[in-house]
Amino acid sequence: MAENRLIALRADTDVFTTFEGDNHVLTQLVAKQLLTAYADDIGSMSPVEWVRFAANAVGDRVMKRTAAEAIMQRLVDARQDSEEEGSLFNRGTQVHMFEDREDYLLSSVARRLQGKANEMSEFDAFNAVQDHVLHAATAHIDRVVLEAFVAGIEACEDEQARELLELVCDLYALSVIEEDKAWYIEHRYLSTERAKAVTRGINDRCRKLRPHAEVLVDGFGIPEPLRYAEMLHPENLPG
């Protein structure tokens, strides 16, 4: 079992190994931090400012970008807000879609928590909107990853590597949008036809990246022993 890495894989799936490393727990901590910062943002507002804020579905909170502020703003300013399929591959459009989703989900979950605060304890209220809380935190994580990806591409001096990273970044952004396609359609960021274009874009990026699969895997620097299992050796496979 050891030579096929099954012992390590078994340990990773053992629920009693660690709860603190569970993705749901970590995502909850992200959500708690976001909501705390959000409360600080709106806590200093005057009653008039609060009314204006509450009347806006997305809110007036300024996005705290985590990487290369000037680069992100330049991309967003140059975005293509249109139904054209090509706009989905515009980096500014992608960043804008990620930022808007995070802002909307965070402000709406804050309102839901506020509404339930008068009905139950804070703990019960948090659990009552658990799905929404996790969705908001995931949207934040997705946005941070995308912005870090974009900043990394900007810092890359190798032209060939940049072209490859641009394709991988497209694949990441479109995959996230496809995974949350229902939200984007419900909130009119995507039409039915444009939603189909997302899937076509993913397939197109996969086809273009296929010849570079080995290079991309090598880029992660994964040790050879972790990429090998004895039972997968050609000599051990059934004929």
CNS distance restraints for C-alpha pairs under 8 A (distance, minus, plus):
assign (resid   1 and name CA) (resid   5 and name CA) 6.33 0.50 0.50
assign (resid   1 and name CA) (resid   6 and name CA) 5.34 0.50 0.50
assign (resid   1 and name CA) (resid   7 and name CA) 6.22 0.50 0.50
assign (resid   2 and name CA) (resid   6 and name CA) 6.05 0.50 0.50
assign (resid   2 and name CA) (resid   7 and name CA) 5.77 0.50 0.50
assign (resid   2 and name CA) (resid   8 and name CA) 7.86 0.50 0.50
assign (resid   3 and name CA) (resid 229 and name CA) 6.48 0.50 0.50
assign (resid   3 and name CA) (resid 230 and name CA) 6.09 0.50 0.50
assign (resid   4 and name CA) (resid 228 and name CA) 7.73 0.50 0.50
assign (resid   4 and name CA) (resid 229 and name CA) 4.46 0.50 0.50
assign (resid   4 and name CA) (resid 230 and name CA) 5.41 0.50 0.50
assign (resid   4 and name CA) (resid 231 and name CA) 6.32 0.50 0.50
assign (resid   5 and name CA) (resid   9 and name CA) 6.44 0.50 0.50
assign (resid   5 and name CA) (resid 226 and name CA) 7.96 0.50 0.50
assign (resid   5 and name CA) (resid 229 and name CA) 6.65 0.50 0.50
assign (resid   6 and name CA) (resid  10 and name CA) 5.99 0.50 0.50
assign (resid   7 and name CA) (resid  11 and name CA) 6.30 0.50 0.50
assign (resid   8 and name CA) (resid  12 and name CA) 6.38 0.50 0.50
assign (resid   9 and name CA) (resid  13 and name CA) 6.60 0.50 0.50
assign (resid  10 and name CA) (resid  14 and name CA) 6.43 0.50 0.50
assign (resid  11 and name CA) (resid  17 and name CA) 7.00 0.50 0.50
assign (resid  12 and name CA) (resid  17 and name CA) 7.55 0.50 0.50
assign (resid  15 and name CA) (resid  19 and name CA) 7.09 0.50 0.50
assign (resid  18 and name CA) (resid  22 and name CA) 7.11 0.50 0.50
assign (resid  19 and name CA) (resid  25 and name CA) 7.34 0.50 0.50
assign (resid  20 and name CA) (resid  25 and name CA) 6.30 0.50 0.50
assign (resid  20 and name CA) (resid  26 and name CA) 7.09 0.50 0.50
assign (resid  21 and name CA) (resid  25 and name CA) 7.15 0.50 0.50
assign (resid  21 and name CA) (resid  26 and name CA) 6.80 0.50 0.50
assign (resid  22 and name CA) (resid  26 and name CA) 6.36 0.50 0.50
assign (resid  23 and name CA) (resid  27 and name CA) 5.94 0.50 0.50
assign (resid  24 and name CA) (resid  28 and name CA) 6.11 0.50 0.50
assign (resid  24 and name CA) (resid 134 and name CA) 7.68 0.50 0.50
assign (resid  25 and name CA) (resid  29 and name CA) 6.42 0.50 0.50
assign (resid  26 and name CA) (resid  30 and name CA) 6.42 0.50 0.50
assign (resid  27 and name CA) (resid  31 and name CA) 6.24 0.50 0.50
assign (resid  27 and name CA) (resid 134 and name CA) 6.35 0.50 0.50
assign (resid  27 and name CA) (resid 137 and name CA) 6.05 0.50 0.50
assign (resid  27 and name CA) (resid 138 and name CA) 6.96 0.50 0.50
assign (resid  28 and name CA) (resid  32 and name CA) 6.14 0.50 0.50
assign (resid  28 and name CA) (resid 133 and name CA) 7.33 0.50 0.50
assign (resid  28 and name CA) (resid 134 and name CA) 6.39 0.50 0.50
assign (resid  28 and name CA) (resid 137 and name CA) 7.25 0.50 0.50
assign (resid  29 and name CA) (resid  33 and name CA) 6.27 0.50 0.50
assign (resid  30 and name CA) (resid  34 and name CA) 6.21 0.50 0.50
assign (resid  30 and name CA) (resid 137 and name CA) 5.88 0.50 0.50
assign (resid  31 and name CA) (resid  35 and name CA) 6.08 0.50 0.50
assign (resid  31 and name CA) (resid 133 and name CA) 6.20 0.50 0.50
assign (resid  31 and name CA) (resid 134 and name CA) 6.81 0.50 0.50
assign (resid  31 and name CA) (resid 136 and name CA) 6.92 0.50 0.50
assign (resid  31 and name CA) (resid 137 and name CA) 4.80 0.50 0.50
assign (resid  32 and name CA) (resid  36 and name CA) 6.10 0.50 0.50
assign (resid  33 and name CA) (resid  37 and name CA) 6.21 0.50 0.50
assign (resid  34 and name CA) (resid  38 and name CA) 6.01 0.50 0.50
assign (resid  34 and name CA) (resid 106 and name CA) 7.81 0.50 0.50
assign (resid  34 and name CA) (resid 137 and name CA) 7.56 0.50 0.50
assign (resid  35 and name CA) (resid  39 and name CA) 6.04 0.50 0.50
assign (resid  35 and name CA) (resid 106 and name CA) 7.36 0.50 0.50
assign (resid  35 and name CA) (resid 110 and name CA) 6.96 0.50 0.50
assign (resid  36 and name CA) (resid  40 and name CA) 6.33 0.50 0.50
assign (resid  37 and name CA) (resid  41 and name CA) 6.25 0.50 0.50
assign (resid  38 and name CA) (resid  42 and name CA) 6.45 0.50 0.50
assign (resid  39 and name CA) (resid  43 and name CA) 5.66 0.50 0.50
assign (resid  40 and name CA) (resid  44 and name CA) 6.96 0.50 0.50
assign (resid  41 and name CA) (resid  45 and name CA) 7.75 0.50 0.50
assign (resid  41 and name CA) (resid  61 and name CA) 7.38 0.50 0.50
assign (resid  42 and name CA) (resid  50 and name CA) 7.25 0.50 0.50
assign (resid  45 and name CA) (resid  49 and name CA) 5.55 0.50 0.50
assign (resid  45 and name CA) (resid  50 and name CA) 5.84 0.50 0.50
assign (resid  46 and name CA) (resid  50 and name CA) 6.13 0.50 0.50
assign (resid  47 and name CA) (resid  51 and name CA) 6.27 0.50 0.50
assign (resid  48 and name CA) (resid  52 and name CA) 6.40 0.50 0.50
assign (resid  49 and name CA) (resid  53 and name CA) 6.06 0.50 0.50
assign (resid  50 and name CA) (resid  54 and name CA) 5.98 0.50 0.50
assign (resid  51 and name CA) (resid  55 and name CA) 6.14 0.50 0.50
assign (resid  52 and name CA) (resid  56 and name CA) 6.67 0.50 0.50
assign (resid  53 and name CA) (resid  59 and name CA) 5.31 0.50 0.50
assign (resid  53 and name CA) (resid  60 and name CA) 6.20 0.50 0.50
assign (resid  54 and name CA) (resid  59 and name CA) 6.84 0.50 0.50
assign (resid  55 and name CA) (resid  59 and name CA) 7.82 0.50 0.50
assign (resid  56 and name CA) (resid  60 and name CA) 7.53 0.50 0.50
assign (resid  57 and name CA) (resid 104 and name CA) 6.79 0.50 0.50
assign (resid  57 and name CA) (resid 107 and name CA) 7.56 0.50 0.50
assign (resid  57 and name CA) (resid 108 and name CA) 7.54 0.50 0.50
assign (resid  58 and name CA) (resid 100 and name CA) 7.55 0.50 0.50
assign (resid  58 and name CA) (resid 103 and name CA) 5.92 0.50 0.50
assign (resid  58 and name CA) (resid 104 and name CA) 4.64 0.50 0.50
assign (resid  58 and name CA) (resid 107 and name CA) 6.37 0.50 0.50
assign (resid  58 and name CA) (resid 108 and name CA) 7.85 0.50 0.50
assign (resid  59 and name CA) (resid 103 and name CA) 7.46 0.50 0.50
assign (resid  59 and name CA) (resid 104 and name CA) 7.60 0.50 0.50
assign (resid  59 and name CA) (resid 107 and name CA) 6.78 0.50 0.50
assign (resid  61 and name CA) (resid 103 and name CA) 7.76 0.50 0.50
assign (resid  63 and name CA) (resid  99 and name CA) 7.48 0.50 0.50
assign (resid  63 and name CA) (resid 103 and name CA) 7.70 0.50 0.50
assign (resid  65 and name CA) (resid  69 and name CA) 6.11 0.50 0.50
assign (resid  65 and name CA) (resid 144 and name CA) 7.66 0.50 0.50
assign (resid  65 and name CA) (resid 147 and name CA) 7.80 0.50 0.50
assign (resid  66 and name CA) (resid 144 and name CA) 6.46 0.50 0.50
assign (resid  66 and name CA) (resid 147 and name CA) 7.18 0.50 0.50
assign (resid  66 and name CA) (resid 148 and name CA) 7.54 0.50 0.50
assign (resid  67 and name CA) (resid  72 and name CA) 7.90 0.50 0.50
assign (resid  67 and name CA) (resid 144 and name CA) 7.86 0.50 0.50
assign (resid  67 and name CA) (resid 147 and name CA) 5.94 0.50 0.50
assign (resid  67 and name CA) (resid 148 and name CA) 5.74 0.50 0.50
assign (resid  67 and name CA) (resid 151 and name CA) 6.36 0.50 0.50
assign (resid  68 and name CA) (resid  72 and name CA) 6.33 0.50 0.50
assign (resid  68 and name CA) (resid 147 and name CA) 7.78 0.50 0.50
assign (resid  68 and name CA) (resid 151 and name CA) 5.97 0.50 0.50
assign (resid  69 and name CA) (resid  73 and name CA) 6.18 0.50 0.50
assign (resid  70 and name CA) (resid  74 and name CA) 6.13 0.50 0.50
assign (resid  71 and name CA) (resid  75 and name CA) 6.25 0.50 0.50
assign (resid  71 and name CA) (resid 151 and name CA) 7.46 0.50 0.50
assign (resid  72 and name CA) (resid  76 and name CA) 6.13 0.50 0.50
assign (resid  72 and name CA) (resid  92 and name CA) 7.38 0.50 0.50
assign (resid  72 and name CA) (resid  95 and name CA) 7.54 0.50 0.50
assign (resid  72 and name CA) (resid 147 and name CA) 7.28 0.50 0.50
assign (resid  73 and name CA) (resid  77 and name CA) 6.00 0.50 0.50
assign (resid  74 and name CA) (resid  78 and name CA) 6.30 0.50 0.50
assign (resid  74 and name CA) (resid  92 and name CA) 7.78 0.50 0.50
assign (resid  75 and name CA) (resid  79 and name CA) 6.15 0.50 0.50
assign (resid  75 and name CA) (resid  91 and name CA) 6.45 0.50 0.50
assign (resid  75 and name CA) (resid  92 and name CA) 4.15 0.50 0.50
assign (resid  75 and name CA) (resid  93 and name CA) 7.83 0.50 0.50
assign (resid  75 and name CA) (resid  95 and name CA) 7.81 0.50 0.50
assign (resid  76 and name CA) (resid  91 and name CA) 7.81 0.50 0.50
assign (resid  76 and name CA) (resid  92 and name CA) 4.13 0.50 0.50
assign (resid  76 and name CA) (resid  93 and name CA) 6.43 0.50 0.50
assign (resid  76 and name CA) (resid  95 and name CA) 6.68 0.50 0.50
assign (resid  76 and name CA) (resid  96 and name CA) 5.98 0.50 0.50
assign (resid  77 and name CA) (resid  92 and name CA) 7.08 0.50 0.50
assign (resid  78 and name CA) (resid  92 and name CA) 6.22 0.50 0.50
assign (resid  79 and name CA) (resid  87 and name CA) 7.81 0.50 0.50
assign (resid  79 and name CA) (resid  90 and name CA) 6.37 0.50 0.50
assign (resid  79 and name CA) (resid  91 and name CA) 7.13 0.50 0.50
assign (resid  79 and name CA) (resid  92 and name CA) 4.38 0.50 0.50
assign (resid  79 and name CA) (resid  93 and name CA) 4.70 0.50 0.50
assign (resid  79 and name CA) (resid  96 and name CA) 7.79 0.50 0.50
assign (resid  80 and name CA) (resid  87 and name CA) 5.39 0.50 0.50
assign (resid  80 and name CA) (resid  90 and name CA) 6.67 0.50 0.50
assign (resid  80 and name CA) (resid  92 and name CA) 7.39 0.50 0.50
assign (resid  80 and name CA) (resid  93 and name CA) 5.84 0.50 0.50
assign (resid  81 and name CA) (resid  87 and name CA) 6.98 0.50 0.50
assign (resid  81 and name CA) (resid  93 and name CA) 6.73 0.50 0.50
assign (resid  82 and name CA) (resid  87 and name CA) 6.54 0.50 0.50
assign (resid  83 and name CA) (resid  87 and name CA) 7.31 0.50 0.50
assign (resid  83 and name CA) (resid 191 and name CA) 7.75 0.50 0.50
assign (resid  83 and name CA) (resid 194 and name CA) 6.70 0.50 0.50
assign (resid  84 and name CA) (resid  88 and name CA) 7.77 0.50 0.50
assign (resid  84 and name CA) (resid 194 and name CA) 7.71 0.50 0.50
assign (resid  85 and name CA) (resid  89 and name CA) 7.96 0.50 0.50
assign (resid  85 and name CA) (resid 194 and name CA) 6.28 0.50 0.50
assign (resid  85 and name CA) (resid 197 and name CA) 6.09 0.50 0.50
assign (resid  86 and name CA) (resid  90 and name CA) 7.08 0.50 0.50
assign (resid  87 and name CA) (resid  93 and name CA) 6.74 0.50 0.50
assign (resid  88 and name CA) (resid  93 and name CA) 6.62 0.50 0.50
assign (resid  88 and name CA) (resid  94 and name CA) 6.68 0.50 0.50
assign (resid  88 and name CA) (resid 174 and name CA) 7.81 0.50 0.50
assign (resid  88 and name CA) (resid 198 and name CA) 7.27 0.50 0.50
assign (resid  89 and name CA) (resid  93 and name CA) 7.63 0.50 0.50
assign (resid  89 and name CA) (resid  94 and name CA) 7.30 0.50 0.50
assign (resid  89 and name CA) (resid 170 and name CA) 6.50 0.50 0.50
assign (resid  90 and name CA) (resid  94 and name CA) 6.42 0.50 0.50
assign (resid  91 and name CA) (resid  95 and name CA) 6.22 0.50 0.50
assign (resid  91 and name CA) (resid 170 and name CA) 7.98 0.50 0.50
assign (resid  92 and name CA) (resid  96 and name CA) 6.03 0.50 0.50
assign (resid  93 and name CA) (resid  97 and name CA) 6.15 0.50 0.50
assign (resid  94 and name CA) (resid  98 and name CA) 6.29 0.50 0.50
assign (resid  94 and name CA) (resid 173 and name CA) 6.64 0.50 0.50
assign (resid  95 and name CA) (resid  99 and name CA) 6.12 0.50 0.50
assign (resid  95 and name CA) (resid 143 and name CA) 7.29 0.50 0.50
assign (resid  95 and name CA) (resid 146 and name CA) 7.27 0.50 0.50
assign (resid  95 and name CA) (resid 147 and name CA) 7.35 0.50 0.50
assign (resid  96 and name CA) (resid 100 and name CA) 6.02 0.50 0.50
assign (resid  97 and name CA) (resid 101 and name CA) 6.18 0.50 0.50
assign (resid  97 and name CA) (resid 189 and name CA) 7.69 0.50 0.50
assign (resid  98 and name CA) (resid 102 and name CA) 6.33 0.50 0.50
assign (resid  98 and name CA) (resid 139 and name CA) 7.08 0.50 0.50
assign (resid  98 and name CA) (resid 142 and name CA) 7.32 0.50 0.50
assign (resid  98 and name CA) (resid 143 and name CA) 5.49 0.50 0.50
assign (resid  99 and name CA) (resid 103 and name CA) 6.20 0.50 0.50
assign (resid  99 and name CA) (resid 143 and name CA) 6.42 0.50 0.50
assign (resid 100 and name CA) (resid 104 and name CA) 6.04 0.50 0.50
assign (resid 101 and name CA) (resid 105 and name CA) 6.06 0.50 0.50
assign (resid 101 and name CA) (resid 139 and name CA) 6.70 0.50 0.50
assign (resid 102 and name CA) (resid 106 and name CA) 6.03 0.50 0.50
assign (resid 102 and name CA) (resid 136 and name CA) 6.03 0.50 0.50
assign (resid 102 and name CA) (resid 137 and name CA) 7.94 0.50 0.50
assign (resid 102 and name CA) (resid 139 and name CA) 5.06 0.50 0.50
assign (resid 102 and name CA) (resid 140 and name CA) 5.59 0.50 0.50
assign (resid 102 and name CA) (resid 143 and name CA) 7.58 0.50 0.50
assign (resid 103 and name CA) (resid 107 and name CA) 6.13 0.50 0.50
assign (resid 104 and name CA) (resid 108 and name CA) 6.03 0.50 0.50
assign (resid 105 and name CA) (resid 109 and name CA) 6.00 0.50 0.50
assign (resid 105 and name CA) (resid 132 and name CA) 7.46 0.50 0.50
assign (resid 105 and name CA) (resid 135 and name CA) 7.30 0.50 0.50
assign (resid 105 and name CA) (resid 136 and name CA) 5.05 0.50 0.50
assign (resid 105 and name CA) (resid 139 and name CA) 7.90 0.50 0.50
assign (resid 106 and name CA) (resid 110 and name CA) 6.16 0.50 0.50
assign (resid 106 and name CA) (resid 133 and name CA) 7.90 0.50 0.50
assign (resid 106 and name CA) (resid 136 and name CA) 5.44 0.50 0.50
assign (resid 106 and name CA) (resid 137 and name CA) 7.99 0.50 0.50
assign (resid 107 and name CA) (resid 111 and name CA) 6.36 0.50 0.50
assign (resid 108 and name CA) (resid 112 and name CA) 6.27 0.50 0.50
assign (resid 109 and name CA) (resid 113 and name CA) 6.13 0.50 0.50
assign (resid 109 and name CA) (resid 129 and name CA) 7.45 0.50 0.50
assign (resid 109 and name CA) (resid 132 and name CA) 6.17 0.50 0.50
assign (resid 109 and name CA) (resid 133 and name CA) 6.39 0.50 0.50
assign (resid 109 and name CA) (resid 136 and name CA) 7.55 0.50 0.50
assign (resid 110 and name CA) (resid 114 and name CA) 6.14 0.50 0.50
assign (resid 111 and name CA) (resid 115 and name CA) 6.11 0.50 0.50
assign (resid 112 and name CA) (resid 116 and name CA) 6.28 0.50 0.50
assign (resid 112 and name CA) (resid 129 and name CA) 7.45 0.50 0.50
assign (resid 113 and name CA) (resid 117 and name CA) 6.03 0.50 0.50
assign (resid 113 and name CA) (resid 125 and name CA) 6.11 0.50 0.50
assign (resid 113 and name CA) (resid 126 and name CA) 6.82 0.50 0.50
assign (resid 113 and name CA) (resid 129 and name CA) 7.31 0.50 0.50
assign (resid 114 and name CA) (resid 118 and name CA) 7.62 0.50 0.50
assign (resid 115 and name CA) (resid 119 and name CA) 7.80 0.50 0.50
assign (resid 116 and name CA) (resid 120 and name CA) 6.33 0.50 0.50
assign (resid 116 and name CA) (resid 125 and name CA) 5.76 0.50 0.50
assign (resid 117 and name CA) (resid 121 and name CA) 6.46 0.50 0.50
assign (resid 117 and name CA) (resid 122 and name CA) 6.21 0.50 0.50
assign (resid 117 and name CA) (resid 125 and name CA) 6.37 0.50 0.50
assign (resid 120 and name CA) (resid 124 and name CA) 6.12 0.50 0.50
assign (resid 120 and name CA) (resid 125 and name CA) 6.11 0.50 0.50
assign (resid 121 and name CA) (resid 125 and name CA) 6.04 0.50 0.50
assign (resid 122 and name CA) (resid 126 and name CA) 6.07 0.50 0.50
assign (resid 123 and name CA) (resid 127 and name CA) 6.35 0.50 0.50
assign (resid 124 and name CA) (resid 128 and name CA) 5.99 0.50 0.50
assign (resid 125 and name CA) (resid 129 and name CA) 6.57 0.50 0.50
assign (resid 126 and name CA) (resid 130 and name CA) 6.05 0.50 0.50
assign (resid 126 and name CA) (resid 133 and name CA) 7.77 0.50 0.50
assign (resid 129 and name CA) (resid 133 and name CA) 6.14 0.50 0.50
assign (resid 130 and name CA) (resid 134 and name CA) 6.16 0.50 0.50
assign (resid 131 and name CA) (resid 135 and name CA) 6.16 0.50 0.50
assign (resid 132 and name CA) (resid 136 and name CA) 6.22 0.50 0.50
assign (resid 133 and name CA) (resid 137 and name CA) 6.32 0.50 0.50
assign (resid 134 and name CA) (resid 138 and name CA) 6.00 0.50 0.50
assign (resid 135 and name CA) (resid 139 and name CA) 6.17 0.50 0.50
assign (resid 136 and name CA) (resid 140 and name CA) 6.38 0.50 0.50
assign (resid 137 and name CA) (resid 141 and name CA) 6.32 0.50 0.50
assign (resid 138 and name CA) (resid 142 and name CA) 6.08 0.50 0.50
assign (resid 139 and name CA) (resid 143 and name CA) 6.20 0.50 0.50
assign (resid 140 and name CA) (resid 144 and name CA) 6.23 0.50 0.50
assign (resid 141 and name CA) (resid 145 and name CA) 6.17 0.50 0.50
assign (resid 142 and name CA) (resid 146 and name CA) 6.22 0.50 0.50
assign (resid 142 and name CA) (resid 176 and name CA) 7.49 0.50 0.50
assign (resid 143 and name CA) (resid 147 and name CA) 6.16 0.50 0.50
assign (resid 144 and name CA) (resid 148 and name CA) 6.11 0.50 0.50
assign (resid 145 and name CA) (resid 149 and name CA) 6.04 0.50 0.50
assign (resid 146 and name CA) (resid 150 and name CA) 6.20 0.50 0.50
assign (resid 146 and name CA) (resid 169 and name CA) 7.51 0.50 0.50
assign (resid 146 and name CA) (resid 172 and name CA) 7.87 0.50 0.50
assign (resid 146 and name CA) (resid 173 and name CA) 7.03 0.50 0.50
assign (resid 147 and name CA) (resid 151 and name CA) 6.16 0.50 0.50
assign (resid 148 and name CA) (resid 152 and name CA) 6.09 0.50 0.50
assign (resid 149 and name CA) (resid 153 and name CA) 6.32 0.50 0.50
assign (resid 149 and name CA) (resid 169 and name CA) 6.80 0.50 0.50
assign (resid 150 and name CA) (resid 154 and name CA) 6.30 0.50 0.50
assign (resid 150 and name CA) (resid 169 and name CA) 7.56 0.50 0.50
assign (resid 151 and name CA) (resid 155 and name CA) 6.32 0.50 0.50
assign (resid 152 and name CA) (resid 156 and name CA) 6.30 0.50 0.50
assign (resid 153 and name CA) (resid 162 and name CA) 5.95 0.50 0.50
assign (resid 153 and name CA) (resid 165 and name CA) 6.57 0.50 0.50
assign (resid 153 and name CA) (resid 166 and name CA) 7.20 0.50 0.50
assign (resid 156 and name CA) (resid 161 and name CA) 7.40 0.50 0.50
assign (resid 156 and name CA) (resid 162 and name CA) 6.19 0.50 0.50
assign (resid 157 and name CA) (resid 162 and name CA) 7.44 0.50 0.50
assign (resid 158 and name CA) (resid 162 and name CA) 6.12 0.50 0.50
assign (resid 159 and name CA) (resid 163 and name CA) 6.34 0.50 0.50
assign (resid 160 and name CA) (resid 164 and name CA) 6.41 0.50 0.50
assign (resid 161 and name CA) (resid 165 and name CA) 6.07 0.50 0.50
assign (resid 162 and name CA) (resid 166 and name CA) 6.04 0.50 0.50
assign (resid 163 and name CA) (resid 167 and name CA) 6.64 0.50 0.50
assign (resid 164 and name CA) (resid 168 and name CA) 6.45 0.50 0.50
assign (resid 164 and name CA) (resid 209 and name CA) 7.69 0.50 0.50
assign (resid 165 and name CA) (resid 169 and name CA) 5.97 0.50 0.50
assign (resid 166 and name CA) (resid 170 and name CA) 6.18 0.50 0.50
assign (resid 167 and name CA) (resid 171 and name CA) 6.21 0.50 0.50
assign (resid 167 and name CA) (resid 205 and name CA) 6.20 0.50 0.50
assign (resid 167 and name CA) (resid 208 and name CA) 7.91 0.50 0.50
assign (resid 167 and name CA) (resid 209 and name CA) 7.29 0.50 0.50
assign (resid 168 and name CA) (resid 172 and name CA) 6.22 0.50 0.50
assign (resid 168 and name CA) (resid 205 and name CA) 7.55 0.50 0.50
assign (resid 168 and name CA) (resid 209 and name CA) 7.65 0.50 0.50
assign (resid 169 and name CA) (resid 173 and name CA) 6.14 0.50 0.50
assign (resid 170 and name CA) (resid 174 and name CA) 5.96 0.50 0.50
assign (resid 170 and name CA) (resid 202 and name CA) 7.96 0.50 0.50
assign (resid 170 and name CA) (resid 205 and name CA) 7.36 0.50 0.50
assign (resid 171 and name CA) (resid 175 and name CA) 5.90 0.50 0.50
assign (resid 171 and name CA) (resid 201 and name CA) 7.87 0.50 0.50
assign (resid 171 and name CA) (resid 202 and name CA) 5.75 0.50 0.50
assign (resid 171 and name CA) (resid 205 and name CA) 6.03 0.50 0.50
assign (resid 171 and name CA) (resid 206 and name CA) 7.45 0.50 0.50
assign (resid 172 and name CA) (resid 176 and name CA) 6.28 0.50 0.50
assign (resid 173 and name CA) (resid 177 and name CA) 6.31 0.50 0.50
assign (resid 174 and name CA) (resid 178 and name CA) 6.01 0.50 0.50
assign (resid 174 and name CA) (resid 198 and name CA) 6.07 0.50 0.50
assign (resid 174 and name CA) (resid 199 and name CA) 7.79 0.50 0.50
assign (resid 174 and name CA) (resid 201 and name CA) 7.26 0.50 0.50
assign (resid 174 and name CA) (resid 202 and name CA) 6.30 0.50 0.50
assign (resid 175 and name CA) (resid 179 and name CA) 6.06 0.50 0.50
assign (resid 175 and name CA) (resid 202 and name CA) 6.79 0.50 0.50
assign (resid 176 and name CA) (resid 180 and name CA) 6.36 0.50 0.50
assign (resid 177 and name CA) (resid 181 and name CA) 5.57 0.50 0.50
assign (resid 177 and name CA) (resid 184 and name CA) 7.51 0.50 0.50
assign (resid 177 and name CA) (resid 198 and name CA) 7.62 0.50 0.50
assign (resid 178 and name CA) (resid 195 and name CA) 7.57 0.50 0.50
assign (resid 178 and name CA) (resid 198 and name CA) 6.48 0.50 0.50
assign (resid 178 and name CA) (resid 199 and name CA) 6.94 0.50 0.50
assign (resid 180 and name CA) (resid 184 and name CA) 6.70 0.50 0.50
assign (resid 181 and name CA) (resid 185 and name CA) 6.14 0.50 0.50
assign (resid 181 and name CA) (resid 190 and name CA) 7.90 0.50 0.50
assign (resid 181 and name CA) (resid 195 and name CA) 7.03 0.50 0.50
assign (resid 182 and name CA) (resid 186 and name CA) 6.02 0.50 0.50
assign (resid 183 and name CA) (resid 187 and name CA) 6.14 0.50 0.50
assign (resid 184 and name CA) (resid 188 and name CA) 6.04 0.50 0.50
assign (resid 184 and name CA) (resid 189 and name CA) 4.98 0.50 0.50
assign (resid 184 and name CA) (resid 190 and name CA) 5.56 0.50 0.50
assign (resid 185 and name CA) (resid 189 and name CA) 5.84 0.50 0.50
assign (resid 185 and name CA) (resid 190 and name CA) 4.78 0.50 0.50
assign (resid 185 and name CA) (resid 191 and name CA) 6.15 0.50 0.50
assign (resid 185 and name CA) (resid 192 and name CA) 7.31 0.50 0.50
assign (resid 185 and name CA) (resid 195 and name CA) 7.63 0.50 0.50
assign (resid 190 and name CA) (resid 194 and name CA) 5.65 0.50 0.50
assign (resid 190 and name CA) (resid 195 and name CA) 5.72 0.50 0.50
assign (resid 191 and name CA) (resid 195 and name CA) 6.01 0.50 0.50
assign (resid 192 and name CA) (resid 196 and name CA) 6.46 0.50 0.50
assign (resid 193 and name CA) (resid 197 and name CA) 6.42 0.50 0.50
assign (resid 194 and name CA) (resid 198 and name CA) 6.54 0.50 0.50
assign (resid 195 and name CA) (resid 199 and name CA) 7.06 0.50 0.50
assign (resid 196 and name CA) (resid 200 and name CA) 6.45 0.50 0.50
assign (resid 197 and name CA) (resid 201 and name CA) 5.97 0.50 0.50
assign (resid 198 and name CA) (resid 202 and name CA) 6.31 0.50 0.50
assign (resid 199 and name CA) (resid 203 and name CA) 6.32 0.50 0.50
assign (resid 200 and name CA) (resid 204 and name CA) 6.12 0.50 0.50
assign (resid 201 and name CA) (resid 205 and name CA) 6.16 0.50 0.50
assign (resid 202 and name CA) (resid 206 and name CA) 6.16 0.50 0.50
assign (resid 203 and name CA) (resid 207 and name CA) 6.25 0.50 0.50
assign (resid 204 and name CA) (resid 208 and name CA) 6.35 0.50 0.50
assign (resid 205 and name CA) (resid 209 and name CA) 6.06 0.50 0.50
assign (resid 206 and name CA) (resid 210 and name CA) 5.95 0.50 0.50
assign (resid 207 and name CA) (resid 211 and name CA) 7.93 0.50 0.50
assign (resid 209 and name CA) (resid 213 and name CA) 6.33 0.50 0.50
assign (resid 212 and name CA) (resid 216 and name CA) 6.22 0.50 0.50
assign (resid 213 and name CA) (resid 217 and name CA) 6.23 0.50 0.50
assign (resid 214 and name CA) (resid 218 and name CA) 6.12 0.50 0.50
assign (resid 215 and name CA) (resid 219 and name CA) 6.15 0.50 0.50
assign (resid 216 and name CA) (resid 220 and name CA) 6.99 0.50 0.50
assign (resid 217 and name CA) (resid 221 and name CA) 7.44 0.50 0.50
assign (resid 217 and name CA) (resid 222 and name CA) 7.57 0.50 0.50
assign (resid 218 and name CA) (resid 222 and name CA) 6.86 0.50 0.50
assign (resid 222 and name CA) (resid 226 and name CA) 6.79 0.50 0.50
assign (resid 222 and name CA) (resid 227 and name CA) 7.13 0.50 0.50
assign (resid 223 and name CA) (resid 227 and name CA) 6.83 0.50 0.50
assign (resid 224 and name CA) (resid 228 and name CA) 6.46 0.50 0.50
assign (resid 225 and name CA) (resid 229 and name CA) 7.78 0.50 0.50
assign (resid 228 and name CA) (resid 232 and name CA) 7.44 0.50 0.50
assign (resid 229 and name CA) (resid 233 and name CA) 6.95 0.50 0.50
assign (resid 230 and name CA) (resid 236 and name CA) 7.56 0.50 0.50
assign (resid 231 and name CA) (resid 236 and name CA) 5.77 0.50 0.50
assign (resid 231 and name CA) (resid 237 and name CA) 7.00 0.50 0.50
assign (resid 232 and name CA) (resid 236 and name CA) 6.52 0.50 0.50
assign (resid 232 and name CA) (resid 237 and name CA) 6.37 0.50 0.50
assign (resid 233 and name CA) (resid 237 and name CA) 6.58 0.50 0.50
